[in-house]
């Protein structure tokens, strides 16, 4: 019992409690410890930092407290556990990523045997994904494998806490990006701090999954070295690839050590004004108003800024990321939720520069976009942030993973002549490893709470138990989303009580494609959103994009919300040159595309949509693991015998964008012309 209680104190992440217990009771009766814990108000549901500290005003319901039982996401999360995570570990073994730790530890002889000095980070991300997955699917074999990996990582760590296998192995002959000694190139491409940020996230995740402190101890030893070496009056330099900020905040949450939060803020504040736009160091972070540079680095930084703002109350951070967010959603967001239009530098482009064939839209940038938008919701409680999150999740993020679970996209273009294909792995494997850690965390985006408010953000068959003002509440959700628009909620309460159920009304269910004028619907919704409570139509107030149902709830109360799901055409702002004369098609949260296997003569780029598409929706369980398809009236533009261009009527078929490139190479487009293209089929 004594050892369990020590772990509980550590797991509570309340360093002030832990320190008092060390001073007063270490080695004494566990019953004394219990009394002190009770006296200090230590409860199982307490936060990860001292209760007096600031935090997000809205708190998510953790993914491991939400049980999924749905047809869409649960099979993908299970496939990630059974196939993608083991596959990613095998790839890490075959490419030398794991062997690097063995060589650095002195267990094996040899040179650094993978490509990039940031390859350590892939192993950390996969461990993080495995940690999340273990909490959904207990797996003793996977846990034992990760334990052995952690032993290798710990053995590779240098005595003072430094951990960077490339330098440990190669010394002065380290990768050119690394520089000749520690930390000299952190603001460029060394990725020393980037690697550690992912390690900290993984260490926290594994601790929370298993209660084992071995990896967390490696992380805190490393972070203590950073605190010693970096800061005002020490090494005053910033990370060239942001990520350490997020990891340090998670360490702060789990240990309560404010020095980690302070260091995260330092790494943000020390940026600019004379650095590069590529890694967002051209200005002080609080003076930035536009998304520029490498999209993944940017979105990780904005996420870190949101964390630090929430935990310190720094309103200048809030002001900056608010302006940057507005810039993205009004000028730099693809209809798929993808970001980063420039292949050169994997970067955000100029305002309204959103090419389709060359769209970069890195999968990692989509993952980071979800991170950022969810944090914005936790700060402000507005549905527009979840609208962007959902658009990214179902389209530009999910497209990064093939249906087989072992094929991936690094880039997610919106048009192809057949030059794009999914890959089994990449030399730079940040995207596959990022997907392994993201997928099992999806249940954590469904529900959130604040005071007497219970938010329902995503529509996924699931259930969870929460407490609102000491009132225990169980909520069950049932839906056929994203194919069907009916969402059923059942509320069970320990005792009847007042609280607000806030159900997100997606912008797409009305007249808002995204929270700006970047895109507009060309077709109206075929119905309005309706809500019933216990079978009776219920009028509701909409506040910040949420239907607010305020009532005294009783066990068994039922809520039904119906969303209009008619297919709709979308037009882009005329300033988006690439999309002029074209429309995209959307149904519910899903963006659709034309792909070659479904079209006459396998031609896509010579198609045109009719003025009256006459959309027909049909769910096909045998196609692409089960998808809803859209057929529509259109034309195939051909050159006739006389040399004149002919519009040949054809029925066109569209599939969800996320499912493309699972049947081989060929043409694809999201934006369909409503007038002839320049290229005509022969």
WOHUWO-V692724 format. One record per residue. N is the residue number from 1. PHI is phi in whole degrees, 0 to 359 (* if undefined). Layout:
[[N & PHI] [N & PHI]]
This chain:
[[1 & *] [2 & 300] [3 & 295] [4 & 299] [5 & 294] [6 & 299] [7 & 295] [8 & 299] [9 & 296] [10 & 294] [11 & 293] [12 & 292] [13 & 65] [14 & 253] [15 & 296] [16 & 293] [17 & 292] [18 & 301] [19 & 298] [20 & 295] [21 & 294] [22 & 300] [23 & 290] [24 & 264] [25 & 228] [26 & 303] [27 & 90] [28 & 264] [29 & 298] [30 & 299] [31 & 290] [32 & 296] [33 & 299] [34 & 302] [35 & 296] [36 & 294] [37 & 300] [38 & 297] [39 & 297] [40 & 274] [41 & 76] [42 & 282] [43 & 237] [44 & 297] [45 & 264] [46 & 291] [47 & 286] [48 & 267] [49 & 224] [50 & 308] [51 & 299] [52 & 280] [53 & 284] [54 & 284] [55 & 195] [56 & 300] [57 & 295] [58 & 252] [59 & 246] [60 & 288] [61 & 276] [62 & 302] [63 & 302] [64 & 281] [65 & 254] [66 & 244] [67 & 264] [68 & 269] [69 & 213] [70 & 249] [71 & 275] [72 & 263] [73 & 272] [74 & 300] [75 & 299] [76 & 289] [77 & 291] [78 & 292] [79 & 298] [80 & 299] [81 & 290] [82 & 279] [83 & 236] [84 & 292] [85 & 296] [86 & 300] [87 & 298] [88 & 295] [89 & 297] [90 & 297] [91 & 298] [92 & 292] [93 & 288] [94 & 291] [95 & 266] [96 & 89] [97 & 299] [98 & 282] [99 & 298] [100 & 303] [101 & 292] [102 & 294] [103 & 291] [104 & 298] [105 & 282] [106 & 86] [107 & 283] [108 & 231] [109 & 254] [110 & 143] [111 & 266] [112 & 306] [113 & 243] [114 & 240] [115 & 269] [116 & 248] [117 & 289] [118 & 265] [119 & 295] [120 & 306] [121 & 296] [122 & 297] [123 & 297] [124 & 297] [125 & 295] [126 & 292] [127 & 298] [128 & 300] [129 & 298] [130 & 298] [131 & 296] [132 & 296] [133 & 294] [134 & 298] [135 & 280] [136 & 261] [137 & 234] [138 & 307] [139 & 208] [140 & 295] [141 & 292] [142 & 295] [143 & 297] [144 & 295] [145 & 297] [146 & 294] [147 & 303] [148 & 292] [149 & 299] [150 & 296] [151 & 297] [152 & 294] [153 & 297] [154 & 297] [155 & 289] [156 & 280] [157 & 287] [158 & 285] [159 & 305] [160 & 271] [161 & 109] [162 & 294] [163 & 215] [164 & 195] [165 & 299] [166 & 299] [167 & 286] [168 & 300] [169 & 283] [170 & 263] [171 & 58] [172 & 292] [173 & 263] [174 & 300] [175 & 311] [176 & 307] [177 & 295] [178 & 281] [179 & 82] [180 & 279] [181 & 210] [182 & 307] [183 & 68] [184 & 289] [185 & 242] [186 & 297] [187 & 275] [188 & 251] [189 & 238] [190 & 293] [191 & 63] [192 & 301] [193 & 283] [194 & 301] [195 & 305] [196 & 293] [197 & 301] [198 & 291] [199 & 296] [200 & 296] [201 & 298] [202 & 292] [203 & 297] [204 & 296] [205 & 298] [206 & 289] [207 & 296] [208 & 293] [209 & 284] [210 & 240] [211 & 79] [212 & 277] [213 & 260] [214 & 302] [215 & 285] [216 & 298] [217 & 295] [218 & 299] [219 & 294] [220 & 292] [221 & 297] [222 & 294] [223 & 296] [224 & 297] [225 & 295] [226 & 297] [227 & 300] [228 & 293] [229 & 269] [230 & 249] [231 & 141] [232 & 296] [233 & 85] [234 & 243] [235 & 281] [236 & 257] [237 & 216] [238 & 245] [239 & 287] [240 & 291] [241 & 235] [242 & 295] [243 & 169] [244 & 302] [245 & 298] [246 & 296] [247 & 297] [248 & 295] [249 & 297] [250 & 294] [251 & 296] [252 & 300] [253 & 297] [254 & 277] [255 & 250] [256 & 77] [257 & 279] [258 & 295] [259 & 300] [260 & 287] [261 & 296] [262 & 299] [263 & 291] [264 & 301] [265 & 293] [266 & 301] [267 & 298] [268 & 278] [269 & 290] [270 & 280] [271 & 288] [272 & 72] [273 & 265] [274 & 248] [275 & 272] [276 & 265] [277 & 294] [278 & 306] [279 & 244] [280 & 58] [281 & 245] [282 & 280] [283 & 217] [284 & 303] [285 & 300] [286 & 284] [287 & 260] [288 & 276] [289 & 229] [290 & 225] [291 & 285] [292 & 222] [293 & 77] [294 & 307] [295 & 292] [296 & 292] [297 & 302] [298 & 299] [299 & 292] [300 & 296] [301 & 295] [302 & 296] [303 & 294] [304 & 297] [305 & 297] [306 & 297] [307 & 301] [308 & 294] [309 & 299] [310 & 296] [311 & 272] [312 & 244] [313 & 78] [314 & 286] [315 & 284] [316 & 292] [317 & 295] [318 & 300] [319 & 298] [320 & 293] [321 & 290] [322 & 294] [323 & 292] [324 & 295] [325 & 299] [326 & 301] [327 & 298] [328 & 294] [329 & 287] [330 & 259] [331 & 216] [332 & 224] [333 & 253] [334 & 287] [335 & 299] [336 & 277] [337 & 85] [338 & 288] [339 & 222] [340 & 94] [341 & 273] [342 & 265] [343 & 291] [344 & 288] [345 & 86] [346 & 48] [347 & 239] [348 & 297] [349 & 261] [350 & 293] [351 & 305] [352 & 70] [353 & 273] [354 & 225] [355 & 294] [356 & 260] [357 & 297] [358 & 258] [359 & 304] [360 & 276] [361 & 45] [362 & 301] [363 & 303] [364 & 299] [365 & 293] [366 & 293] [367 & 302] [368 & 294] [369 & 294] [370 & 296] [371 & 305] [372 & 296] [373 & 293] [374 & 293] [375 & 296] [376 & 296] [377 & 298] [378 & 298] [379 & 282] [380 & 242] [381 & 69] [382 & 253] [383 & 290] [384 & 300] [385 & 290] [386 & 289] [387 & 302] [388 & 292] [389 & 302] [390 & 296] [391 & 301] [392 & 294] [393 & 300] [394 & 278] [395 & 235] [396 & 289] [397 & 268] [398 & 297] [399 & 297] [400 & 290] [401 & 244] [402 & 292] [403 & 294] [404 & 283] [405 & 86] [406 & 227] [407 & 225] [408 & 221] [409 & 250] [410 & 274] [411 & 259] [412 & 230] [413 & 289] [414 & 254] [415 & 202] [416 & 209] [417 & 265] [418 & 113] [419 & 275] [420 & 257] [421 & 213] [422 & 289] [423 & 246] [424 & 286] [425 & 187] [426 & 224] [427 & 301] [428 & 263] [429 & 259] [430 & 296] [431 & 287] [432 & 302] [433 & 292] [434 & 293] [435 & 295] [436 & 298] [437 & 273] [438 & 282] [439 & 305] [440 & 290] [441 & 272] [442 & 304] [443 & 304] [444 & 285] [445 & 259] [446 & 279] [447 & 235] [448 & 207] [449 & 223] [450 & 205] [451 & 51] [452 & 260] [453 & 254] [454 & 245] [455 & 268] [456 & 248] [457 & 262] [458 & 244] [459 & 252] [460 & 218] [461 & 303] [462 & 192] [463 & 209] [464 & 205] [465 & 240] [466 & 223] [467 & 238] [468 & 237] [469 & 52] [470 & 68] [471 & 260] [472 & 280] [473 & 227] [474 & 245] [475 & 236] [476 & 242] [477 & 239] [478 & 226] [479 & 199] [480 & 258] [481 & 302] [482 & 270] [483 & 276] [484 & 238] [485 & 259] [486 & 267] [487 & 239] [488 & 249] [489 & 235] [490 & 239] [491 & 252] [492 & 242] [493 & 235] [494 & 297] [495 & 211] [496 & 299] [497 & 192] [498 & 274] [499 & 197] [500 & 259] [501 & 267] [502 & 247] [503 & 253] [504 & 295] [505 & 260] [506 & 301] [507 & 302] [508 & 293] [509 & 283] [510 & 240] [511 & 242] [512 & 239] [513 & 288] [514 & 227] [515 & 284] [516 & 189] [517 & 261] [518 & 294] [519 & 225] [520 & 223] [521 & 287] [522 & 266] [523 & 236] [524 & 283] [525 & 294] [526 & 277] [527 & 197] [528 & 259] [529 & 292] [530 & 238] [531 & 228] [532 & 240] [533 & 239] [534 & 53] [535 & 86] [536 & 249] [537 & 302] [538 & 235] [539 & 284] [540 & 216] [541 & 263] [542 & 256] [543 & 230] [544 & 54] [545 & 86] [546 & 244] [547 & 285] [548 & 259] [549 & 250] [550 & 255] [551 & 196] [552 & 274] [553 & 269] [554 & 235] [555 & 302] [556 & 92] [557 & 299] [558 & 241] [559 & 235] [560 & 235] [561 & 241] [562 & 243] [563 & 255] [564 & 292] [565 & 234] [566 & 288] [567 & 298] [568 & 220] [569 & 273] [570 & 232] [571 & 247] [572 & 270] [573 & 306] [574 & 299] [575 & 286] [576 & 274] [577 & 301] [578 & 296] [579 & 253] [580 & 296] [581 & 76] [582 & 229] [583 & 228] [584 & 255] [585 & 239] [586 & 224] [587 & 225] [588 & 62] [589 & 275] [590 & 262] [591 & 273] [592 & 254] [593 & 217] [594 & 266] [595 & 234] [596 & 306] [597 & 295] [598 & 262] [599 & 252] [600 & 301] [601 & 60] [602 & 57] [603 & 258] [604 & 236] [605 & 285] [606 & 248] [607 & 269] [608 & 212] [609 & 272] [610 & 288] [611 & 298] [612 & 246] [613 & 295] [614 & 58] [615 & 304] [616 & 232] [617 & 260] [618 & 212] [619 & 273] [620 & 241] [621 & 295] [622 & 269] [623 & 253] [624 & 51] [625 & 64] [626 & 98] [627 & 220] [628 & 272] [629 & 253] [630 & 237] [631 & 255] [632 & 206] [633 & 282] [634 & 202] [635 & 219] [636 & 249] [637 & 275] [638 & 231] [639 & 268] [640 & 284] [641 & 300] [642 & 278] [643 & 91] [644 & 278] [645 & 282] [646 & 243] [647 & 261] [648 & 266] [649 & 300] [650 & 215] [651 & 268] [652 & 262] [653 & 235] [654 & 243] [655 & 238] [656 & 302] [657 & 304] [658 & 299] [659 & 266] [660 & 286] [661 & 65] [662 & 252] [663 & 231] [664 & 102] [665 & 278] [666 & 171] [667 & 286] [668 & 205] [669 & 209] [670 & 270] [671 & 268] [672 & 257] [673 & 296] [674 & 249] [675 & 217] [676 & 300] [677 & 283] [678 & 285] [679 & 269] [680 & 235] [681 & 292] [682 & 272]]
